[in-house]
Amino acid sequence: QKVKDFMRVLFPVLLNKNHDNYEKIRAILLYIFSSNGTTQENLDKLIQNVQIDSDMIRNWEYLGIPILPSSASEQCKHPRRDRSSEETYQLSRWTPVIKDIMEDAIEKKLDPNEWPSCCQRPPTLNGSRVA
């Protein structure tokens, strides 16, 4: 069942004193990852409730994770594969995007403009030189 209002589900977790800060940070990051970013207002509320340094969340942008959605929406989503016919466990129906990306990399189906570091061909060696 898909969650429609993340904030309504997330705030009780953040306000619960039994959860430590790392669990709360993990919950915030899961929310941000699943929604491809959040608004500045929501991010400020989340950070204020957990009372953490905002850099702990914002530094994920250096890894290519959109924390605040850009106005130009330059983040392009990788097309997802149809996995409805695959056999799954009852509790593990979700497949991470990285699995699709890795499978496409193995099958050499990645766009070289989007993934230049993955699509570079190794230089060919002639018989007289060793790399």
Rosetta constraint file for C-alpha pairs under 8 A:
AtomPair CA 5 CA 9 HARMONIC 6.87 0.50
AtomPair CA 6 CA 10 HARMONIC 5.82 0.50
AtomPair CA 6 CA 31 HARMONIC 6.93 0.50
AtomPair CA 7 CA 11 HARMONIC 5.87 0.50
AtomPair CA 8 CA 12 HARMONIC 7.52 0.50
AtomPair CA 9 CA 13 HARMONIC 7.37 0.50
AtomPair CA 10 CA 14 HARMONIC 6.39 0.50
AtomPair CA 10 CA 27 HARMONIC 7.25 0.50
AtomPair CA 10 CA 28 HARMONIC 7.67 0.50
AtomPair CA 10 CA 31 HARMONIC 7.99 0.50
AtomPair CA 11 CA 15 HARMONIC 6.03 0.50
AtomPair CA 12 CA 16 HARMONIC 6.05 0.50
AtomPair CA 13 CA 19 HARMONIC 7.43 0.50
AtomPair CA 13 CA 24 HARMONIC 7.01 0.50
AtomPair CA 13 CA 27 HARMONIC 7.92 0.50
AtomPair CA 14 CA 19 HARMONIC 7.67 0.50
AtomPair CA 14 CA 24 HARMONIC 5.65 0.50
AtomPair CA 14 CA 46 HARMONIC 7.98 0.50
AtomPair CA 14 CA 49 HARMONIC 6.73 0.50
AtomPair CA 14 CA 50 HARMONIC 6.31 0.50
AtomPair CA 15 CA 49 HARMONIC 7.09 0.50
AtomPair CA 15 CA 50 HARMONIC 7.75 0.50
AtomPair CA 19 CA 23 HARMONIC 6.13 0.50
AtomPair CA 19 CA 24 HARMONIC 6.77 0.50
AtomPair CA 20 CA 24 HARMONIC 6.55 0.50
AtomPair CA 21 CA 25 HARMONIC 6.04 0.50
AtomPair CA 21 CA 50 HARMONIC 6.77 0.50
AtomPair CA 21 CA 52 HARMONIC 7.94 0.50
AtomPair CA 22 CA 26 HARMONIC 6.09 0.50
AtomPair CA 23 CA 27 HARMONIC 6.23 0.50
AtomPair CA 24 CA 28 HARMONIC 6.26 0.50
AtomPair CA 24 CA 50 HARMONIC 6.89 0.50
AtomPair CA 25 CA 29 HARMONIC 6.13 0.50
AtomPair CA 25 CA 50 HARMONIC 7.73 0.50
AtomPair CA 25 CA 57 HARMONIC 7.81 0.50
AtomPair CA 26 CA 30 HARMONIC 6.11 0.50
AtomPair CA 27 CA 31 HARMONIC 6.26 0.50
AtomPair CA 28 CA 32 HARMONIC 6.25 0.50
AtomPair CA 28 CA 46 HARMONIC 7.24 0.50
AtomPair CA 29 CA 33 HARMONIC 5.92 0.50
AtomPair CA 29 CA 57 HARMONIC 7.25 0.50
AtomPair CA 30 CA 34 HARMONIC 5.98 0.50
AtomPair CA 31 CA 35 HARMONIC 6.23 0.50
AtomPair CA 32 CA 36 HARMONIC 5.83 0.50
AtomPair CA 32 CA 37 HARMONIC 4.85 0.50
AtomPair CA 32 CA 38 HARMONIC 6.04 0.50
AtomPair CA 32 CA 66 HARMONIC 7.98 0.50
AtomPair CA 32 CA 67 HARMONIC 6.40 0.50
AtomPair CA 33 CA 37 HARMONIC 6.48 0.50
AtomPair CA 33 CA 65 HARMONIC 7.26 0.50
AtomPair CA 33 CA 66 HARMONIC 7.73 0.50
AtomPair CA 33 CA 67 HARMONIC 7.89 0.50
AtomPair CA 36 CA 65 HARMONIC 7.70 0.50
AtomPair CA 36 CA 66 HARMONIC 5.90 0.50
AtomPair CA 36 CA 67 HARMONIC 7.08 0.50
AtomPair CA 36 CA 69 HARMONIC 7.09 0.50
AtomPair CA 37 CA 65 HARMONIC 7.95 0.50
AtomPair CA 37 CA 66 HARMONIC 5.18 0.50
AtomPair CA 37 CA 67 HARMONIC 4.32 0.50
AtomPair CA 37 CA 68 HARMONIC 4.86 0.50
AtomPair CA 37 CA 69 HARMONIC 5.25 0.50
AtomPair CA 38 CA 42 HARMONIC 6.41 0.50
AtomPair CA 38 CA 43 HARMONIC 6.46 0.50
AtomPair CA 38 CA 67 HARMONIC 6.16 0.50
AtomPair CA 38 CA 68 HARMONIC 5.28 0.50
AtomPair CA 38 CA 69 HARMONIC 6.54 0.50
AtomPair CA 39 CA 43 HARMONIC 6.17 0.50
AtomPair CA 39 CA 68 HARMONIC 5.89 0.50
AtomPair CA 39 CA 69 HARMONIC 7.27 0.50
AtomPair CA 40 CA 44 HARMONIC 6.09 0.50
AtomPair CA 40 CA 68 HARMONIC 6.66 0.50
AtomPair CA 41 CA 45 HARMONIC 6.35 0.50
AtomPair CA 42 CA 46 HARMONIC 6.15 0.50
AtomPair CA 43 CA 47 HARMONIC 6.12 0.50
AtomPair CA 44 CA 48 HARMONIC 5.97 0.50
AtomPair CA 45 CA 49 HARMONIC 6.14 0.50
AtomPair CA 46 CA 50 HARMONIC 6.35 0.50
AtomPair CA 47 CA 51 HARMONIC 5.71 0.50
AtomPair CA 47 CA 52 HARMONIC 5.88 0.50
AtomPair CA 47 CA 53 HARMONIC 7.38 0.50
AtomPair CA 47 CA 54 HARMONIC 6.30 0.50
AtomPair CA 48 CA 52 HARMONIC 7.18 0.50
AtomPair CA 52 CA 56 HARMONIC 7.45 0.50
AtomPair CA 53 CA 57 HARMONIC 7.91 0.50
AtomPair CA 54 CA 58 HARMONIC 6.14 0.50
AtomPair CA 55 CA 59 HARMONIC 5.44 0.50
AtomPair CA 56 CA 60 HARMONIC 7.64 0.50
AtomPair CA 57 CA 67 HARMONIC 7.71 0.50
AtomPair CA 58 CA 67 HARMONIC 6.50 0.50
AtomPair CA 59 CA 63 HARMONIC 7.60 0.50
AtomPair CA 60 CA 64 HARMONIC 6.87 0.50
AtomPair CA 60 CA 65 HARMONIC 5.64 0.50
AtomPair CA 60 CA 66 HARMONIC 7.77 0.50
AtomPair CA 60 CA 67 HARMONIC 7.27 0.50
AtomPair CA 61 CA 65 HARMONIC 4.80 0.50
AtomPair CA 61 CA 66 HARMONIC 5.76 0.50
AtomPair CA 61 CA 67 HARMONIC 6.19 0.50
AtomPair CA 66 CA 70 HARMONIC 7.91 0.50
AtomPair CA 66 CA 75 HARMONIC 7.71 0.50
AtomPair CA 69 CA 73 HARMONIC 6.88 0.50
AtomPair CA 70 CA 74 HARMONIC 6.99 0.50
AtomPair CA 70 CA 75 HARMONIC 7.93 0.50
AtomPair CA 78 CA 97 HARMONIC 7.54 0.50
AtomPair CA 78 CA 101 HARMONIC 7.44 0.50
AtomPair CA 80 CA 97 HARMONIC 7.15 0.50
AtomPair CA 80 CA 100 HARMONIC 6.59 0.50
AtomPair CA 81 CA 100 HARMONIC 6.65 0.50
AtomPair CA 88 CA 92 HARMONIC 6.54 0.50
AtomPair CA 88 CA 93 HARMONIC 5.97 0.50
AtomPair CA 89 CA 93 HARMONIC 6.60 0.50
AtomPair CA 95 CA 99 HARMONIC 7.02 0.50
AtomPair CA 96 CA 100 HARMONIC 7.40 0.50
AtomPair CA 97 CA 101 HARMONIC 6.40 0.50
AtomPair CA 98 CA 102 HARMONIC 5.99 0.50
AtomPair CA 99 CA 103 HARMONIC 6.15 0.50
AtomPair CA 100 CA 104 HARMONIC 6.13 0.50
AtomPair CA 101 CA 105 HARMONIC 6.11 0.50
AtomPair CA 101 CA 110 HARMONIC 7.60 0.50
AtomPair CA 102 CA 106 HARMONIC 6.23 0.50
AtomPair CA 103 CA 107 HARMONIC 6.24 0.50
AtomPair CA 104 CA 108 HARMONIC 5.85 0.50
AtomPair CA 104 CA 109 HARMONIC 4.93 0.50
AtomPair CA 104 CA 110 HARMONIC 5.73 0.50
AtomPair CA 105 CA 109 HARMONIC 6.05 0.50
AtomPair CA 105 CA 110 HARMONIC 5.72 0.50
AtomPair CA 105 CA 118 HARMONIC 7.18 0.50
AtomPair CA 105 CA 119 HARMONIC 7.92 0.50
AtomPair CA 108 CA 119 HARMONIC 7.53 0.50
AtomPair CA 110 CA 114 HARMONIC 7.63 0.50
AtomPair CA 110 CA 115 HARMONIC 6.60 0.50
AtomPair CA 110 CA 118 HARMONIC 7.95 0.50
AtomPair CA 110 CA 119 HARMONIC 7.07 0.50
AtomPair CA 111 CA 115 HARMONIC 5.98 0.50
AtomPair CA 111 CA 116 HARMONIC 7.95 0.50
AtomPair CA 111 CA 119 HARMONIC 7.63 0.50
AtomPair CA 112 CA 116 HARMONIC 4.91 0.50
AtomPair CA 112 CA 118 HARMONIC 7.56 0.50
AtomPair CA 112 CA 119 HARMONIC 5.31 0.50
AtomPair CA 112 CA 120 HARMONIC 7.69 0.50
AtomPair CA 115 CA 119 HARMONIC 6.18 0.50
AtomPair CA 116 CA 120 HARMONIC 6.19 0.50
AtomPair CA 125 CA 129 HARMONIC 6.74 0.50
AtomPair CA 125 CA 130 HARMONIC 7.23 0.50
AtomPair CA 125 CA 131 HARMONIC 7.31 0.50
